[in-house]
Each structure stands twice: as structure tokens, then as C-alpha cells.
């Protein structure tokens, strides 16, 4: 079904065809090309007795400047075509704030440990569903999630450092960083979906001197929209590639993430500054922490 510059992705009963082109090519031209792919998909479906639901079909042009105005849902996550992720973040906060408020009203009925467990079960499960996508929103916008959690801890008489060290209740930014690195470690272990091995290939050529299990970051291929790259999973590849050998040699994701968490706790206990909250969120931080 796809042309040479188009790529097909299939997940369960979802079919997605994407294509890239120079900015000089108009949205109408790109939309026409994708429309032709849509017709070919329908033709294939007619031959193979497969019906497509017209109400779930759409063509979207995605670009930070020239993207469409429409929003769309992909695998349960709301995207805007300019990739600001603001609508997704707004919808998430709109859902979470009343839940947190309702949970706070129960604090006289539960001890601290139970309240934190309730937050983990009812808030984190929704907050972190789209973690890999909301990365694109950028650090400043994502601080709202940390602020929401700190407000909950304030109602319990806790600060986020005490909650993390003594109750394993990490700030959202730190959990997100450990989660993204764990995702990349799963790819390195080869236990992820085959499509992910295609998108995140092993690095070919000279290593960068940190460890022997490098992933390709495509850093030197970025010609524009560097901010978008810096707010993506590919930035975490740069961070993963700078971790010590003993960490990336962990035989499971749970062990790998457990080690990262324990190191962050040690840092929180010994560090009187706020830097522990930013652990694993920049190459400079990782290099300074592990290699001094």
C-alpha cells in the first residue's frame, strides 16, 4: 500500500501510514499523497473482505509550525498537530485535579502510607499512561504535574524529599526519567516489540567511551527543530548512552530501574540542594554524577 516515501505501522486493528517531506512541499500535496494511500488501503480491503470504519479515518499534517489545527487520539493519547502537547496536558490535569481533591478529603480516614498508596493507584496510573508522549511538552509545562503532587504532599504534611526517601514516592519528573530509561533498557534487552528495535537501533561504529551497549540517537542528523528533539525519547537515548557499564548490564528492567531509584535516594539524602529532583534528566547531570 505505501509508496517509497511512506511507512506503514500496524498495531492490533489500527493501521497508520506516515510520510515525510521537505517543508517546501505544501500541505495540500502531502495530503493528496496520503489520500492516494488511503484509496489503496480501501482497495486492498475490498479484495480481502476487510472493512474500514470511515468515522475513525483521518489525515493529519504534523509540524511544529505548519501542522493542522485539528487534534487526534493515537493509542489513547491526545495529540495536537503542532506537537505542543498542551491539549493533552490540559485534559490530564482537568481529570487529575478533582481526583486529588477528593483524595485529600479522605486524609482524616487513612494514615500517611495508605494515602500515598491511594495516590499511586488512582493518580499515577492516569498521570503516567502518556509519559512518553507528554515529554514533548517540555520541562516548564510538565512542572504542573510535579506541582500537583507537591500540593497533595503538603496536605499530608510531607515534603517531596521525605516522601521519596522514606515512602518510595518520587516526583513525577524523576519517575518519568527513570521510566524512559527503563523503556530504553527493555529495548536493549530485546524484550520489546520488534517495531521498537527498528526505531531505536543499536549504535553502529565507535562507542562513546561510556559503555558497550549504545543505542543510536540520530543526534547528528537533526537539522532543525532541535527543541523538539531535546523534548523527545531520543534525548533519553543520549542520557542512556552515558550511564555506567554496570547499570546497563542489569539483566531485567526492574533491576535496572531499582538501581537508578536507589542511587537517586542516596543522592537525595546526601544532597541539600534541589539537584536530586533533576537526576537522569540531562546528559550533563548524568556525567557529573557518575563520573565527577
C-alpha positions as CSV (number, residue, x, y, z in Angstrom):
1,X,0.0,0.0,0.0
2,X,2.7,2.6,0.8
3,X,4.8,4.5,-1.8
4,X,8.6,4.7,-1.4
5,X,8.4,7.7,1.0
6,X,5.6,6.2,3.1
7,X,5.7,3.8,6.0
8,X,3.0,1.6,7.4
9,X,2.6,0.8,11.1
10,X,0.1,-1.7,12.3
11,X,-0.9,-2.2,16.0
12,X,-3.8,-4.5,16.8
13,X,-6.6,-3.4,14.5
14,X,-5.1,0.1,13.9
15,X,-3.4,1.0,10.6
16,X,-1.3,4.1,10.2
17,X,0.6,5.3,7.2
18,X,3.0,8.2,7.6
19,X,5.2,10.1,5.2
20,X,7.8,12.8,5.5
21,X,8.7,15.5,3.0
22,X,10.6,18.8,2.7
23,X,9.0,21.9,4.3
24,X,8.8,23.4,0.8
25,X,6.2,20.9,-0.2
26,X,2.7,22.2,0.5
27,X,0.3,20.5,3.0
28,X,-2.2,20.0,0.1
29,X,0.4,18.0,-1.9
30,X,1.2,15.8,1.1
31,X,-2.4,15.4,2.0
32,X,-3.1,14.3,-1.6
33,X,-0.3,11.7,-1.4
34,X,-1.7,10.3,1.8
35,X,-5.2,10.3,0.3
36,X,-3.9,8.0,-2.5
37,X,-2.6,5.6,0.1
38,X,-6.0,5.7,1.8
39,X,-7.6,4.7,-1.5
40,X,-5.1,1.8,-2.0
41,X,-5.9,0.6,1.5
42,X,-9.6,0.6,0.8
43,X,-9.0,-1.3,-2.5
44,X,-6.9,-3.9,-0.6
45,X,-9.7,-4.2,2.0
46,X,-12.3,-4.8,-0.7
47,X,-10.3,-7.6,-2.2
48,X,-9.6,-9.2,1.2
49,X,-13.1,-8.6,2.8
50,X,-11.7,-6.1,5.3
51,X,-13.9,-3.1,6.2
52,X,-12.6,0.2,7.4
53,X,-14.6,2.4,9.7
54,X,-14.8,5.8,8.0
55,X,-15.5,7.6,11.3
56,X,-12.1,6.6,12.5
57,X,-10.2,7.6,9.4
58,X,-8.3,10.9,9.2
59,X,-5.4,12.6,7.5
60,X,-3.3,14.9,9.7
61,X,-0.3,17.1,8.8
62,X,2.1,17.3,11.8
63,X,4.7,20.0,12.1
64,X,5.6,22.5,14.9
65,X,4.8,25.4,12.6
66,X,2.8,24.2,9.6
67,X,0.7,21.4,11.3
68,X,-3.1,21.3,11.0
69,X,-5.4,22.8,13.6
70,X,-7.1,19.5,14.4
71,X,-6.3,17.2,17.3
72,X,-6.3,13.5,17.2
73,X,-6.1,10.5,19.5
74,X,-3.4,7.8,18.9
75,X,-3.3,4.8,21.2
76,X,-5.3,6.6,23.9
77,X,-3.2,9.8,23.9
78,X,-4.4,13.2,22.7
79,X,-2.1,14.9,20.2
80,X,-2.2,18.3,18.6
81,X,-0.6,18.6,15.2
82,X,1.9,21.3,16.3
83,X,3.1,18.8,19.0
84,X,2.8,21.3,21.8
85,X,1.0,18.5,23.8
86,X,-0.8,21.4,25.6
87,X,-4.3,19.9,25.0
88,X,-3.1,16.5,26.3
89,X,-1.6,18.1,29.4
90,X,-4.7,20.3,30.0
91,X,-7.0,17.3,29.7
92,X,-4.8,15.3,32.0
93,X,-4.8,18.0,34.7
94,X,-8.5,18.5,34.3
95,X,-9.0,14.8,35.1
96,X,-6.5,14.6,37.9
97,X,-7.2,17.7,39.9
98,X,-10.7,16.7,41.1
99,X,-9.4,13.2,41.9
100,X,-6.6,14.6,44.0
101,X,-9.0,17.0,45.8
102,X,-11.4,14.1,46.5
103,X,-8.5,12.0,47.9
104,X,-7.4,14.8,50.2
105,X,-10.8,15.0,51.7
106,X,-10.2,11.4,53.0
107,X,-7.0,12.1,54.8
108,X,-8.7,12.0,58.2
109,X,-9.7,8.4,57.5
110,X,-6.3,7.0,56.4
111,X,-2.8,7.0,57.6
112,X,0.0,8.5,55.5
113,X,1.1,5.2,54.0
114,X,-2.5,4.4,52.9
115,X,-2.9,7.9,51.4
116,X,0.3,7.6,49.4
117,X,-0.8,4.1,48.1
118,X,-4.2,5.6,47.1
119,X,-2.4,8.3,45.1
120,X,-0.2,5.7,43.5
121,X,-3.2,3.6,42.5
122,X,-5.6,6.3,41.3
123,X,-3.4,9.2,40.2
124,X,-0.1,7.7,38.9
125,X,-1.9,5.2,36.8
126,X,-3.5,8.0,34.8
127,X,-0.7,10.5,35.1
128,X,1.8,8.2,33.6
129,X,-0.2,6.5,30.8
130,X,1.1,9.0,28.2
131,X,4.5,9.8,29.8
132,X,6.4,9.0,26.6
133,X,4.2,11.4,24.6
134,X,3.9,14.3,27.0
135,X,7.7,14.6,27.1
136,X,7.3,16.7,24.0
137,X,5.5,19.4,26.1
138,X,8.9,20.3,27.6
139,X,10.1,20.7,31.2
140,X,8.3,24.0,32.0
141,X,4.8,22.8,31.1
142,X,5.4,19.4,32.8
143,X,6.2,21.1,36.1
144,X,2.5,21.4,36.6
145,X,2.4,17.7,37.3
146,X,5.1,18.0,39.9
147,X,3.2,20.9,41.5
148,X,0.0,18.9,41.7
149,X,1.8,16.1,43.5
150,X,3.6,18.5,45.9
151,X,0.3,20.1,46.7
152,X,-1.0,16.7,47.7
153,X,2.0,16.0,49.9
154,X,1.6,19.4,51.6
155,X,-1.9,18.4,52.7
156,X,-0.3,15.3,54.3
157,X,2.4,17.4,56.0
158,X,5.2,15.9,53.8
159,X,7.8,17.4,51.5
160,X,8.8,15.5,48.4
161,X,12.2,14.6,49.7
162,X,10.8,12.8,52.7
163,X,8.1,11.2,50.6
164,X,10.7,9.8,48.2
165,X,13.4,8.7,50.7
166,X,11.1,7.1,53.3
167,X,8.0,6.2,51.2
168,X,9.4,5.5,47.7
169,X,7.2,8.3,46.4
170,X,9.3,10.0,43.7
171,X,8.4,13.3,42.0
172,X,6.7,12.9,38.6
173,X,9.7,14.3,36.7
174,X,12.1,11.8,38.3
175,X,9.7,8.9,37.8
176,X,9.3,9.9,34.2
177,X,13.1,9.9,33.6
178,X,13.5,6.5,35.2
179,X,10.6,5.2,33.2
180,X,12.0,6.4,29.9
181,X,15.4,4.9,30.7
182,X,13.8,1.7,31.7
183,X,11.9,1.7,28.4
184,X,15.2,2.0,26.5
185,X,16.8,-0.7,28.7
186,X,13.9,-3.0,27.7
187,X,14.8,-2.3,24.1
188,X,18.4,-3.2,24.8
189,X,17.4,-6.4,26.4
190,X,15.4,-7.3,23.3
191,X,12.2,-7.9,25.2
192,X,10.3,-5.1,23.5
193,X,8.0,-5.1,20.4
194,X,10.1,-5.7,17.2
195,X,9.0,-2.3,15.8
196,X,10.8,-0.6,18.6
197,X,14.0,-2.3,17.7
198,X,13.6,-0.7,14.3
199,X,13.0,2.8,15.6
200,X,15.7,2.5,18.3
201,X,18.6,0.5,16.6
202,X,21.9,-0.3,18.3
203,X,24.6,2.1,17.6
204,X,27.0,1.0,14.8
205,X,30.6,2.1,14.9
206,X,32.8,3.6,17.6
207,X,31.5,3.7,21.1
208,X,31.4,7.0,23.1
209,X,33.6,5.6,25.9
210,X,30.9,5.1,28.5
211,X,29.5,1.6,27.9
212,X,29.3,-1.1,25.3
213,X,25.6,-1.2,24.7
214,X,25.0,2.1,22.9
215,X,21.8,2.9,21.1
216,X,21.6,5.1,18.0
217,X,20.5,8.7,19.0
218,X,20.5,10.2,15.4
219,X,21.7,13.4,17.1
220,X,23.9,14.5,14.2
221,X,21.1,14.0,11.7
222,X,18.9,16.7,13.3
223,X,18.9,19.8,11.1
224,X,16.0,21.8,12.6
225,X,13.6,21.8,15.5
226,X,16.3,20.9,17.9
227,X,13.9,21.8,20.8
228,X,11.6,19.1,19.7
229,X,14.4,16.6,19.7
230,X,15.5,17.7,23.1
231,X,12.0,17.0,24.4
232,X,11.8,13.5,23.0
233,X,12.7,10.0,23.9
234,X,15.8,10.5,21.7
235,X,17.3,12.8,24.3
236,X,17.0,10.0,26.8
237,X,19.0,7.8,24.4
238,X,21.8,10.3,24.8
239,X,21.4,10.0,28.6
240,X,21.2,6.2,28.5
241,X,24.4,6.1,26.4
242,X,26.2,7.9,29.2
243,X,25.3,5.5,32.0
244,X,28.0,3.3,33.6
245,X,28.5,-0.2,32.3
246,X,27.3,-1.9,35.5
247,X,23.9,-0.3,35.2
248,X,23.2,-1.2,31.5
249,X,24.4,-4.8,32.3
250,X,21.3,-5.2,34.6
251,X,19.5,-8.4,33.5
252,X,16.0,-7.0,33.9
253,X,14.2,-3.7,33.6
254,X,13.1,-4.0,37.3
255,X,16.7,-4.4,38.4
256,X,17.9,-1.5,36.2
257,X,15.2,0.9,37.5
258,X,15.7,-0.3,41.0
259,X,19.3,0.7,40.9
260,X,18.5,4.1,39.4
261,X,16.0,4.7,42.2
262,X,18.3,3.7,45.0
263,X,21.1,5.9,43.6
264,X,18.6,8.8,43.4
265,X,17.6,8.2,47.0
266,X,21.2,8.2,48.1
267,X,21.7,11.5,46.3
268,X,18.6,13.0,47.9
269,X,19.8,12.0,51.4
270,X,23.3,13.4,50.9
271,X,22.4,16.5,48.8
272,X,21.0,19.5,50.5
273,X,20.3,21.2,47.1
274,X,17.4,20.5,44.8
275,X,19.6,18.7,42.2
276,X,18.4,15.2,43.1
277,X,15.0,16.1,41.7
278,X,16.7,16.5,38.3
279,X,18.5,13.2,38.3
280,X,18.8,11.4,34.9
281,X,17.1,14.3,33.1
282,X,20.2,15.7,31.3
283,X,23.5,14.4,29.9
284,X,25.4,17.0,32.0
285,X,23.8,15.8,35.2
286,X,24.5,12.1,34.5
287,X,28.1,12.7,33.5
288,X,28.7,14.9,36.6
289,X,27.0,12.5,39.0
290,X,28.6,9.2,37.7
291,X,32.0,10.5,36.5
292,X,32.6,13.6,38.6
